[in-house]
Amino acid sequence: MIAILALFVFLFSTYYVLDAYYTVKSTQRTVEEIYFKIQSSYAFLHVLPFVIETIKRDEPSFDSLQDSWANPMVFRSERGEISVSIYDEERFLNLNFVDDGNYGKFFERLLKVLAIDPAYKKALLVWMGKQEGFLETDSPIKRAPLDSKEELYWIGFKREDLLGKQLGENFYPGLLSLTTVHSKGKINVNTANAYILMALDQRIDQTLASKIIERRSREPFKKPEDLLMVEGMTLDILYAIRDLIDTKSSTFHILMELKVGERKASFEAVYDRSADKILYKKIL
């Protein structure tokens, strides 16, 4: 009986010792993670001015995928490395510019290209307060510009329409991958992908969009009128999309990832070059 009692006491005390040990280890890991986040933020903010300078020093009259900012960068030290990628927001449709006019028709065509119900346009306009109406949503109607494109979830867009879907043999990218809330509104034809180019005008099909992309890969368009050098592009099409396009970009999305051993941290920022201002930044 005494032996059993002693064993019980031993097991009971061992349990508490182990519990205390794992609590200490858990606390230590938490402290280490917090310290790593703090050190990561210092590293990201140290590299950020060099990244912004890369964006600033490129050719000022037009922006293209051949520019130095469009190439991945890596900053290395003895402790780890930071990889950087940049893309311009002007390659995307800005949801905050959607209206009942020409930009609204641009949005309608993008929905059609992506096989998304065009009725969502009205839902977006109601959410932003540009139209009167009712939405079946758990959130109060905002009646203001979007701060984040993820607000489309609250408006009622289907998850597959936002993230991408497979219909038969065709895959359609999600709306989140082709939109923004940060750009100046005009589409940079030097950086936009085929889906955005086709949405600019119903006469721009897959063939013409491919020709535009092939032509700019050899020599970027320096002004919108240079599109006329592309076989199949007409004055009528150019006139119809002239107010929607540009060959310059002002807003850039910066993504960084820090690797130190097995640990990783990420950082993102949106930079407005025309105002020389960071619009948004976050450590992930």
Beta strands, then each sheet from edge to edge (+ up, - down):
strand 1: 73-76
strand 2: 81-88
strand 3: 93-94
strand 4: 164-167
strand 5: 170-173
strand 6: 179-180
strand 7: 187-188
strand 8: 245-246
strand 9: 251-260
strand 10: 263-272
strand 11: 277-283
sheet 1: 1+ 2- 9+ 10- 11+
sheet 2: 3+ 6+
sheet 3: 4+ 5-
sheet 4: 7+ 8+
end
